[in-house]
Amino acid sequence: MLLGNPKRYRKIIREYAMIALMYFTGIRVEELCNLKLSDVQIHERSGWIYIYGKDNKQRKVDLNKSIRKVLKQYKKEYQGNLKGEYLFDSQRSNQVTTRGVQHIVTIMLHD
């Protein structure tokens, strides 16, 4: 049961936040992996992320209400439990890898 298993619930929130962030903003997998907590700004009526893409070029991407809600829930669940400065960590590292994100997407597509 999903609600009876807090670890599974947190994992689903994390995976959904990753997929939703890529979908709503159009960022690349590598950009998602390199996203730091300090790059995310969420306010009641606005929000944005700073993305560092190819050639280390910075761009600001606005967040709509839906993704702000998802990210708020994710940050609430993981507050104080992240291993480092990155928005998404993994079991083994303070930063999720591109291969790890690709694996999550593949699993979600086949479920």
N, CA, C and O of each residue as an XYZ file, in Angstrom:
444
protein
N       0.849     -1.178      0.000
C       0.000      0.000      0.000
C       0.894      1.242      0.000
O       1.826      1.343      0.798
N       0.609      2.167     -0.885
C       1.436      3.351     -1.067
C       1.480      4.232      0.177
O       2.560      4.640      0.605
N       0.336      4.526      0.753
C       0.303      5.423      1.899
C       0.859      4.765      3.156
O       1.269      5.461      4.085
N       0.878      3.429      3.200
C       1.400      2.718      4.344
C       2.911      2.559      4.319
O       3.503      2.102      5.297
N       3.536      2.929      3.218
C       4.980      2.775      3.090
C       5.612      4.141      2.821
O       5.672      4.577      1.672
N       6.081      4.818      3.870
C       6.620      6.182      3.703
C       7.820      6.260      2.762
O       7.966      7.242      2.035
N       8.688      5.232      2.764
C       9.857      5.258      1.884
C       9.426      5.217      0.416
O       9.978      5.934     -0.419
N       8.449      4.386      0.111
C       7.957      4.279     -1.267
C       7.264      5.584     -1.682
O       7.433      6.053     -2.808
N       6.493      6.154     -0.774
C       5.800      7.414     -1.046
C       6.797      8.519     -1.381
O       6.599      9.271     -2.335
N       7.875      8.616     -0.590
C       8.902      9.631     -0.838
C       9.581      9.404     -2.183
O       9.858     10.354     -2.915
N       9.844      8.151     -2.501
C      10.496      7.825     -3.774
C       9.612      8.238     -4.954
O      10.104      8.777     -5.945
N       8.318      7.985     -4.842
C       7.390      8.351     -5.915
C       7.336      9.869     -6.076
O       7.317     10.365     -7.202
N       7.311     10.607     -4.979
C       7.305     12.073     -5.045
C       8.570     12.563     -5.744
O       8.510     13.459     -6.587
N       9.706     11.981     -5.399
C      10.990     12.363     -6.005
C      10.987     12.100     -7.508
O      11.363     12.964     -8.300
N      10.560     10.899     -7.892
C      10.540     10.541     -9.312
C       9.559     11.412    -10.086
O       9.857     11.859    -11.193
N       8.396     11.651     -9.503
C       7.405     12.501    -10.162
C       7.923     13.925    -10.322
O       7.701     14.556    -11.355
N       8.611     14.432     -9.305
C       9.172     15.788     -9.369
C      10.187     15.887    -10.504
O      10.216     16.888    -11.221
N      11.011     14.871    -10.673
C      11.999     14.872    -11.759
C      11.318     14.910    -13.129
O      11.640     15.745    -13.974
N      10.375     13.994    -13.329
C       9.681     13.895    -14.619
C       8.895     15.177    -14.897
O       8.954     15.717    -16.002
N       8.166     15.658    -13.901
C       7.347     16.854    -14.076
C       8.205     18.076    -14.377
O       7.834     18.905    -15.208
N       9.340     18.194    -13.714
C      10.220     19.336    -13.941
C      10.735     19.338    -15.380
O      10.782     20.384    -16.026
N      11.119     18.171    -15.874
C      11.574     18.100    -17.270
C      10.425     18.396    -18.233
O      10.610     19.092    -19.232
N       9.246     17.867    -17.933
C       8.088     18.057    -18.813
C       7.632     19.519    -18.856
O       7.433     20.075    -19.936
N       7.469     20.136    -17.693
C       6.928     21.492    -17.639
C       7.927     22.572    -18.046
O       7.526     23.665    -18.445
N       9.225     22.278    -17.949
C      10.221     23.302    -18.265
C      11.008     23.024    -19.539
O      11.600     23.939    -20.111
N      11.020     21.777    -19.989
C      11.772     21.432    -21.191
C      13.267     21.298    -20.965
O      14.037     21.307    -21.925
N      13.693     21.174    -19.710
C      15.130     21.045    -19.459
C      15.609     19.653    -19.849
O      14.832     18.698    -19.871
N      16.893     19.553    -20.155
C      17.517     18.282    -20.515
C      17.822     17.477    -19.254
O      17.863     18.019    -18.149
N      18.035     16.178    -19.438
C      18.345     15.296    -18.316
C      19.601     15.774    -17.595
O      19.618     15.834    -16.365
N      20.631     16.109    -18.325
C      21.880     16.568    -17.705
C      21.662     17.860    -16.915
O      22.250     18.042    -15.849
N      20.822     18.753    -17.433
C      20.520     19.997    -16.719
C      19.775     19.703    -15.417
O      20.013     20.358    -14.402
N      18.877     18.723    -15.445
C      18.161     18.311    -14.241
C      19.147     17.789    -13.194
O      19.051     18.131    -12.015
N      20.084     16.968    -13.632
C      21.075     16.385    -12.716
C      21.961     17.454    -12.081
O      22.385     17.305    -10.935
N      22.238     18.507    -12.802
C      23.122     19.567    -12.304
C      22.395     20.668    -11.547
O      23.026     21.624    -11.097
N      21.084     20.551    -11.400
C      20.284     21.571    -10.727
C      20.555     21.566     -9.223
O      20.436     20.532     -8.567
N      20.915     22.713     -8.693
C      21.213     22.850     -7.265
C      20.020     23.472     -6.540
O      19.186     24.145     -7.146
N      19.961     23.238     -5.263
C      18.890     23.827     -4.449
C      18.856     25.342     -4.588
O      17.784     25.945     -4.614
N      20.024     25.949     -4.675
C      20.106     27.411     -4.781
C      19.642     27.926     -6.146
O      19.409     29.125     -6.300
N      19.506     27.045     -7.133
C      19.036     27.439     -8.466
C      17.513     27.506     -8.549
O      16.970     27.963     -9.555
N      16.828     27.060     -7.514
C      15.365     26.979     -7.514
C      14.797     28.062     -6.605
O      15.148     28.148     -5.428
N      13.926     28.878     -7.160
C      13.250     29.928     -6.399
C      11.742     29.718     -6.529
O      11.192     29.785     -7.628
N      11.079     29.463     -5.397
C       9.635     29.241     -5.413
C       8.983     30.214     -4.438
O       9.339     30.278     -3.262
N       8.021     30.966     -4.958
C       7.241     31.901     -4.154
C       5.766     31.564     -4.347
O       5.425     30.695     -5.150
N       4.908     32.236     -3.626
C       3.476     31.930     -3.682
C       2.900     32.082     -5.092
O       2.144     31.223     -5.546
N       3.246     33.153     -5.775
C       2.638     33.419     -7.083
C       3.636     33.395     -8.240
O       3.283     33.730     -9.370
N       4.868     33.006     -7.964
C       5.860     32.934     -9.032
C       6.967     31.968     -8.634
O       7.082     31.559     -7.479
N       7.754     31.629     -9.601
C       8.889     30.760     -9.338
C       9.709     30.606    -10.599
O       9.210     30.815    -11.704
N      10.968     30.241    -10.432
C      11.849     30.047    -11.577
C      13.023     29.183    -11.168
O      13.294     28.984     -9.984
N      13.709     28.677    -12.172
C      14.954     27.959    -11.949
C      16.016     28.552    -12.865
O      15.726     29.021    -13.965
N      17.229     28.518    -12.388
C      18.358     28.918    -13.216
C      19.012     27.647    -13.732
O      19.415     26.779    -12.958
N      19.110     27.554    -15.039
C      19.669     26.375    -15.696
C      21.016     26.740    -16.295
O      21.174     27.780    -16.934
N      21.973     25.865    -16.073
C      23.283     26.022    -16.689
C      23.417     24.911    -17.723
O      23.627     23.747    -17.383
N      23.290     25.292    -18.987
C      23.277     24.320    -20.067
C      24.628     24.158    -20.717
O      25.678     24.331    -20.099
N      24.559     23.821    -21.976
C      25.777     23.607    -22.752
C      26.647     24.861    -22.733
O      26.136     25.981    -22.743
N      27.944     24.666    -22.704
C      28.920     25.756    -22.644
C      28.729     26.632    -21.410
O      29.139     27.792    -21.395
N      28.097     26.064    -20.366
C      27.873     26.753    -19.096
C      27.068     28.044    -19.245
O      27.228     28.978    -18.459
N      26.206     28.089    -20.256
C      25.335     29.252    -20.449
C      24.167     29.170    -19.470
O      23.554     28.116    -19.299
N      23.873     30.299    -18.833
C      22.794     30.352    -17.858
C      21.520     30.889    -18.509
O      21.553     31.828    -19.305
N      20.402     30.267    -18.147
C      19.112     30.806    -18.558
C      18.115     30.637    -17.410
O      18.224     29.721    -16.594
N      17.159     31.532    -17.376
C      16.130     31.521    -16.328
C      14.859     30.943    -16.935
O      14.402     31.393    -17.985
N      14.298     29.951    -16.271
C      13.073     29.305    -16.750
C      11.988     29.503    -15.702
O      12.161     29.134    -14.541
N      10.868     30.089    -16.118
C       9.747     30.308    -15.200
C       9.049     28.987    -14.891
O       8.993     28.082    -15.724
N       8.520     28.901    -13.676
C       7.789     27.712    -13.240
C       6.305     28.045    -13.134
O       5.928     29.041    -12.516
N       5.469     27.209    -13.738
C       4.029     27.457    -13.619
C       3.511     26.920    -12.281
O       4.255     26.303    -11.518
N       2.255     27.157    -12.016
C       1.662     26.809    -10.726
C       1.754     25.305    -10.448
O       2.011     24.899     -9.314
N       1.550     24.490    -11.462
C       1.567     23.037    -11.278
C       2.924     22.535    -10.812
O       3.002     21.768     -9.853
N       3.983     22.952    -11.471
C       5.311     22.462    -11.095
C       5.778     23.081     -9.776
O       6.525     22.450     -9.029
N       5.349     24.293     -9.490
C       5.685     24.885     -8.185
C       5.091     24.040     -7.057
O       5.741     23.804     -6.038
N       3.862     23.590     -7.248
C       3.189     22.760     -6.246
C       3.941     21.436     -6.057
O       4.141     20.989     -4.928
N       4.349     20.820     -7.153
C       5.092     19.557     -7.089
C       6.424     19.753     -6.368
O       6.786     18.960     -5.499
N       7.152     20.809     -6.731
C       8.456     21.057     -6.116
C       8.335     21.412     -4.635
O       9.194     21.040     -3.835
N       7.272     22.131     -4.267
C       7.048     22.433     -2.849
C       6.848     21.148     -2.054
O       7.400     20.989     -0.965
N       6.055     20.235     -2.606
C       5.811     18.958     -1.930
C       7.104     18.150     -1.827
O       7.389     17.562     -0.783
N       7.884     18.121     -2.907
C       9.158     17.407     -2.898
C      10.101     17.986     -1.843
O      10.685     17.245     -1.054
N      10.245     19.300     -1.833
C      11.148     19.932     -0.873
C      10.675     19.704      0.564
O      11.493     19.556      1.472
N       9.354     19.674      0.770
C       8.806     19.413      2.098
C       9.171     17.994      2.557
O       9.551     17.797      3.712
N       9.060     17.024      1.673
C       9.359     15.631      2.016
C      10.853     15.399      2.246
O      11.231     14.609      3.111
N      11.691     16.075      1.486
C      13.129     15.828      1.536
C      13.912     16.873      2.324
O      15.139     16.806      2.384
N      13.235     17.812      2.913
C      13.912     18.880      3.652
C      14.836     18.293      4.720
O      14.411     17.519      5.577
N      16.105     18.681      4.646
C      17.082     18.205      5.614
C      17.632     16.818      5.358
O      18.524     16.370      6.079
N      17.120     16.118      4.340
C      17.556     14.753      4.061
C      18.404     14.627      2.807
O      18.850     13.529      2.475
N      18.635     15.720      2.109
C      19.468     15.660      0.915
C      20.938     15.633      1.334
O      21.318     16.223      2.345
N      21.749     14.947      0.549
C      23.150     14.722      0.912
C      24.071     15.878      0.570
O      25.208     15.918      1.040
N      23.603     16.819     -0.238
C      24.488     17.902     -0.645
C      23.714     19.083     -1.188
O      22.588     19.353     -0.771
N      24.328     19.777     -2.116
C      23.765     21.011     -2.654
C      22.822     20.811     -3.828
O      22.174     21.761     -4.267
N      22.736     19.582     -4.346
C      21.913     19.333     -5.531
C      20.465     19.069     -5.159
O      20.175     18.540     -4.085
N      19.561     19.439     -6.050
C      18.128     19.266     -5.807
C      17.752     17.795     -5.713
O      16.912     17.416     -4.896
N      18.372     16.968     -6.547
C      18.077     15.540     -6.549
C      19.359     14.750     -6.281
O      20.344     14.876     -7.008
N      19.327     13.937     -5.230
C      20.474     13.081     -4.946
C      20.109     11.628     -5.257
O      18.988     11.333     -5.670
N      21.056     10.745     -5.056
C      20.804      9.317     -5.271
C      21.179      8.565     -4.004
O      21.638      9.170     -3.035
N      20.986      7.253     -4.002
C      21.327      6.458     -2.831
C      22.830      6.480     -2.555
O      23.259      6.408     -1.404
N      23.615      6.579     -3.614
C      25.067      6.476     -3.468
C      25.800      7.813     -3.539
O      26.979      7.880     -3.192
N      25.143      8.859     -3.973
C      25.843     10.111     -4.242
C      24.984     11.318     -3.872
O      23.778     11.196     -3.655
N      25.623     12.477     -3.804
C      24.872     13.701     -3.505
C      24.230     14.284     -4.759
O      23.571     15.322     -4.690
N      24.416     13.624     -5.910
C      23.866     14.102     -7.175
C      23.365     12.912     -7.984
O      24.079     11.923     -8.156
N      22.143     13.013     -8.474
C      21.606     11.961     -9.333
C      22.354     11.989    -10.677
O      22.772     13.050    -11.142
N      22.512     10.824    -11.285
C      23.218     10.741    -12.567
C      22.240     10.747    -13.728
O      21.053     10.473    -13.550
N      22.739     11.058    -14.915
C      21.884     11.027    -16.102
C      21.364      9.608    -16.329
O      20.211      9.422    -16.718
N      22.200      8.626    -16.092
C      21.780      7.230    -16.253
C      20.674      6.888    -15.258
O      19.737      6.166    -15.600
N      20.771      7.392    -14.046
C      19.734      7.164    -13.044
C      18.392      7.742    -13.459
O      17.353      7.106    -13.275
N      18.411      8.948    -14.019
C      17.170      9.577    -14.496
C      16.611      8.802    -15.681
O      15.402      8.579    -15.760
N      17.471      8.391    -16.597
C      17.029      7.596    -17.749
C      16.370      6.299    -17.291
O      15.376      5.863    -17.871
N      16.921      5.692    -16.261
C      16.355      4.459    -15.710
C      14.954      4.711    -15.136
O      14.039      3.918    -15.360
N      14.789      5.805    -14.403
C      13.483      6.165    -13.844
C      12.453      6.378    -14.950
O      11.325      5.894    -14.853
N      12.839      7.098    -15.995
C      11.931      7.363    -17.112
C      11.534      6.049    -17.778
O      10.360      5.844    -18.084
N      12.497      5.160    -18.005
C      12.224      3.864    -18.646
C      11.243      3.042    -17.816
O      10.305      2.457    -18.356
N      11.460      2.999    -16.516
C      10.563      2.234    -15.636
C       9.146      2.815    -15.673
O       8.166      2.073    -15.739
N       9.048      4.143    -15.628
C       7.726      4.782    -15.643
C       6.989      4.550    -16.968
O       5.765      4.425    -16.989
N       7.728      4.495    -18.049
C       7.118      4.260    -19.355
C       6.560      2.844    -19.469
O       5.579      2.616    -20.177
N       7.175      1.904    -18.783
C       6.777      0.512    -18.904
C       5.767      0.068    -17.852
O       5.255     -1.049    -17.920
N       5.479      0.923    -16.888
C       4.488      0.573    -15.846
C       3.089      0.859    -16.289
O       2.143      0.624    -15.538
